[in-house]
């Protein structure tokens, strides 16, 4: 079993190599991430927001899409891999900040964002509850987390976590774990986020929308 720091080092090494090709037609396995963008866009279309944080933003493809549609909003991309952020910064998107940082220890003040998105990054986090706790802290009351990642029926999930991901670690990938819908709900319950939507989607995807309640 690897330590949290070992997993994070693997992730940084993996995506340092991937950064230059991440948004090209030669991105290999990372091209599948494009399939998830419509889920995020669809949910955001129902939300009024000013400040958006993309956790595990990579080179910023999701923020780029959102910025193209509305450049008046304030976008922040956070990623643990410096090379990913370097490539994202080269886009020079107006009103956008790119920050190197850890999604398990979000480097922001309390109640800084109206919405947080996380697409195909969560399975790299060795301490998932810390991520949810931080999300709750930096969301404004009424703010939402929109998360897209992997899930599967129990037998396939077991194989993913005990066979596929350890093999991926051996070839230099920083994958940590995929979770059942019940586990995702438990993370939300533990930190006090209200689950608005939690479902399994095609291609072993999980889709979550969770809200920070407004205190009475």
N, C-alpha and C positions, 0 to 999 in steps of 0.2 A: 504493500500500500504506500503510495507516494504522499509526501507532505503537501500542504497547500502551496508552499513556495516552489516546490518541484513542479507541480502542475502549472503554476503561473509562468515559470521559466520555459516550460515546453510550449505554452501558448505563445509567448513572446517570440521564441525562436521560429515557431511554425509560421506566424503571420508576418514576421520580418521578411521571410522568403517569399511570401505570397503577395506582399503589398503592391509591388509594381504591376502585377497581372490581375489583381483582384476584381477589377471592373472591366476587364477585356474579354474577348471571346476565347481566350486561352486560359481561363481561370480554373479549369478542371472541375474538381468536386465542389468548388465554391460557387459555380454557376447556378446550382440548385437554389441558392439563397434568393435569387430573383423571383422564384415562385411565391415567396412569402410577402413581398412588398404590397400586393393588392389587399391582403388582409389588414395590414396596418393602415393603408390609405383609406379603406372603407370605414374602419372604426374612427379614424380621425375626422372624417367628414361629418360625423355626428357631434363633434366636440368643439366648443368654443375655447380657444386657448391663445395665449400670447407667448409664453415661454415653454419651449420643448427641449427635453434632454433625451438624447439617443445613447443608451448604454451599450458598450461594445460596438461602437459605430463603424469600426473598420476604416476604410478610406472614405466613408461618408456617402455611399450610394443612396441610402434612404433619405438623408437630409437633402441631398442634391435634387431628388425628385420633388420633395416638398417645397424646397426653395424655388424651383422652377415654376411652381403653381402659385406660390405666395411668398414673395421676398420681404414682406413687411414684418413678418414674425421674427422672434429671437430664437435661434436654434443653437444648441450646444451639443457637440459630439465628444464623447469620452471613450477612450480606448487605452488598454494597458500596454499596447505595442507602439513605441515611439515612431517606427517607420510608417505605420498606418496613418498616424496623425500627421506626419510630414507630408505624405501624399495628399491627404485631405486638405491641408492648409494651402497647397499649391493651386487649389480650385479658386481661391480668393472670393468666396461667397460672401456677399454683403450681409451684415447683421448676424454672422455666424461665428461661433467660437469653437476651437478645437483644442482639447485638453488631454494630456497623457495622465491617466489615473486608473485607480482600481475600483471596479463596480461593487466590490464588497465594502468599500470605505469611501463613499461618494464625497468628493472634496468641495461641498457646497453648504451654504447656510441652510438652516431649517426653512421649510416652506418657500423654496426658490422656484418651483416649476408647477405649471398647470397640468402637464402631461409628461410621462416618461415612456419611451418605447424601448423595446429590447428584442432584437430579431436574430435568432440563431447564434446567440452568444451565451445564453444562460447555462448551457451544458458544459461550459468551460469553467464554471465557478465552483471551487472546492468547498465553499461555505455558503450554500444557497440561502440559508435563513438570514445571514448577514446582509445579503443583497436586498431581500424583502424588507428587513428592518430599516435599511438606509433609504429605500424607496419611500417607505411610509414617512420617514423624517423629512425628506426634502420636497415631498409633494405638498402643495397647498390644500387646505380643506376643500373637498369636492373634486380634487385632482384625480387623474386616472393613470394607472399603469396598463400598457398594452404590451403583452409579451407573446412571442411566437417562438416555439422551440420543438423539441422532439418528445414524443410519447408513443406508446404502443400497448397492445394487450399484454397482460402479465407475462406469458411465456416468452414473447419476443423481447419485452423490456428486460427480462432477466438475461437473455442472450446478448443484448446490446451492452449491458452493464458489466457482464462477467466474461464476455468473449471479444466482442467487436471493439469496445473502447480500450481495453488493455492492449489489444493488438495494435490499435492506432497509436497508443503511447509508445510502443516499441519502435515505430517508424517515425517518431518525432512529433506526433500530434498531441495537443493539450486537452483532449476530451476527458471529462471527469465523470459525468453521469446524466442519464435521462430519467424522468420521473413520471409516475402515474398521475392521473388527474386528482386522485385522493391526496397524494403527497403535496401537489401544488396548492390545493385548497387548505391543507394543514399549514403550509408556510404563510398563507394569507391570514388564516385565523390567528396564528401565533402573534403576528405583528399588528393585527387589527384592521386589515384591509378587507373591505366588503366585496365579495365576488359577484360581479354583474353577469359575466359570461365565462364559462369554462367548458371547452369542448375538444374532442379529438377530431382532427380534420384529415384530409387525404394525405398520402405519402408520409404517414407516421408523424404528423404535425399536431401540436397542441396549441390552442389559442385561448388566451386569458385576457379578460378586461376586469380590473379590480379598482375600486374607488376608495379614496380616503374620505371618511365621513366628515360632515360639518358638525362641529360640536354645538350642542344646544345651549 
